[in-house]
Amino acid sequence: MSDTEKRNHHKVIIIGSGPAGFTAALYTARANLNPIIFEGLQPGGQLTITTEVENYPGFEDGIMGPELMDIMRKQAQRFGAKSIYREITEVDFSKRPFVLKTYEDTYTADAIIIATGASAKLIGLESEKKFMGYGVSACATCDGFFFKNQRVLVVGGGDTAMEEANFLTKFASEVIIVHRREEFRASKIMLDRAMNNPKIKFLTNKVIFDVLGKEENGRKTMTGVILEDTKNYSKEELQADGLFIAIGHKPNTNLFKGILDMDETGYLKVKQGSTYTNIEGVFASGDVTDKVYRQAVTAAGMGCMAAIDAERWLGEFEHKVQMENAENK
C-alpha cells in the first residue's frame, strides 16, 4: 500500500452531514475510530436552509439551523472527526476495503455510514428560493408554529399535503390547499379529513406562478403569491403569510442505485431495528432511509444507531480477520 493509499484509508467514512452524519461522527470519534465526514454539496444538510429551529431538544429559546449544524460539526471535530468538503461521485462496495471516489481522489474504508439525506421536491421558482425560510417552507411540523392566526397555503394533492394542511390548522387561521388538478392522489380518509376541517379550503386547477414578498431592513417577508389557472392560464394575486410545499421528498441515493437495496421511491432499506443495509459494513441513517418522521432529532438518533452498529460490526470484522490471519500462518 502506497503512502497516499495509507493516508486515504480510514476505518469509518461518513457520506453526508446534517444531524445524522454529525451524530454518527460524534459517536464514532468518541469510540476512537477517527471518522472522516464527506459533507458534499450542502454541508450541514437541509437544516442549513432552515432559519429557526425550535423543536430540537436542549435549545430552550430555539436556534438557527446553520448554527445548530455548526455546533454539531464542532462537537464531532472536538473528538477527532474530520470534515472534507467534497462530493463522493462513485462508490464500489463489491470489495474490501470499500472504495469511494471524489473528483480529485480515491479513498478506502472498512465501514461506511450513509447520511446523504433527502431533498424536498420544490416548485422550482427563483422567488420560492428567495423566500425559503421567510414564509416559504417544506416542513409544517418544523415551521407551523410560526404562523399563528395567519393565512397559509399548502401546495400538493397527496397524503402529505392533506396531513400538512390538517396539522397547520392547529396554528393558522386559514389553510388553503392549492392543487394543479381537480382529482387528488391522497387516500380517501386523508382527503375526507381535510375536506371536513372548517379551516381548510381548496383551490383546484391552480399552480403557483410566483411568490411575492418584501424586503425591509434586510428582513425578507412573504406577502402572497400569483396563481395561474391550469385551464385558461389566467393569473390572480392571493395574499398569504406562508407557503408550504408538500409535493414529496426525494432521497439522495442516486449514487447507490444498483448497489444497495432501496424502495420504489429510492429510500434505502435497512434491517428492522437497525441501520444495516444489504451489504455488510454499510449502514444508513437519517432521512436517506426514514420517509416517515424526517425530523432533525430522529435523524440524530439514527446517526447514533449507525455509529454503534458500525463500531460493533468493526469489532467483529477485525476479530474475524485476525483469526483468519492466525489460521493462515
HELIX and SHEET records of a PDB file:
HELIX    1   1 ASP A    3  ARG A    7  1                                   5    
HELIX    2   2 GLY A   18  ARG A   30  1                                  13    
HELIX    3   3 GLY A   45  ILE A   49  5                                   5    
HELIX    4   4 GLY A   65  ARG A   78  1                                  14    
HELIX    5   5 GLU A  126  LYS A  130  1                                   5    
HELIX    6   6 ALA A  140  ASP A  143  1                                   4    
HELIX    7   7 GLY A  144  PHE A  147  5                                   4    
HELIX    8   8 ASP A  159  LEU A  168  1                                  10    
HELIX    9   9 LYS A  188  MET A  195  1                                   8    
HELIX   10  10 ASN A  254  PHE A  256  5                                   3    
HELIX   11  11 GLY A  286  VAL A  288  5                                   3    
HELIX   12  12 ALA A  296  ASN A  328  1                                  33    
SHEET    1   A 6 LYS A  82  ILE A  84  0                                        
SHEET    2   A 6 ILE A  36  PHE A  38  1                                        
SHEET    3   A 6 HIS A   9  ILE A  15  1                                        
SHEET    4   A 6 THR A 106  ILE A 114  1                                        
SHEET    5   A 6 PHE A  98  LYS A 101 -1                                        
SHEET    6   A 6 GLU A  90  ASP A  92 -1                                        
SHEET    1   B 5 LYS A  82  ILE A  84  0                                        
SHEET    2   B 5 ILE A  36  PHE A  38  1                                        
SHEET    3   B 5 HIS A   9  ILE A  15  1                                        
SHEET    4   B 5 THR A 106  ILE A 114  1                                        
SHEET    5   B 5 VAL A 282  ALA A 284  1                                        
SHEET    1   C 2 GLU A  52  VAL A  53  0                                        
SHEET    2   C 2 ILE A  63  MET A  64 -1                                        
SHEET    1   D 2 ALA A 118  ALA A 120  0                                        
SHEET    2   D 2 HIS A 249  PRO A 251 -1                                        
SHEET    1   E 5 VAL A 136  SER A 137  0                                        
SHEET    2   E 5 GLY A 242  ILE A 245  1                                        
SHEET    3   E 5 ARG A 151  VAL A 155  1                                        
SHEET    4   E 5 GLU A 174  HIS A 179  1                                        
SHEET    5   E 5 ILE A 200  THR A 204  1                                        
SHEET    1   F 3 LYS A 206  GLU A 216  0                                        
SHEET    2   F 3 ARG A 219  ASP A 229 -1                                        
SHEET    3   F 3 LYS A 235  GLN A 239 -1                                        
END                                                                             
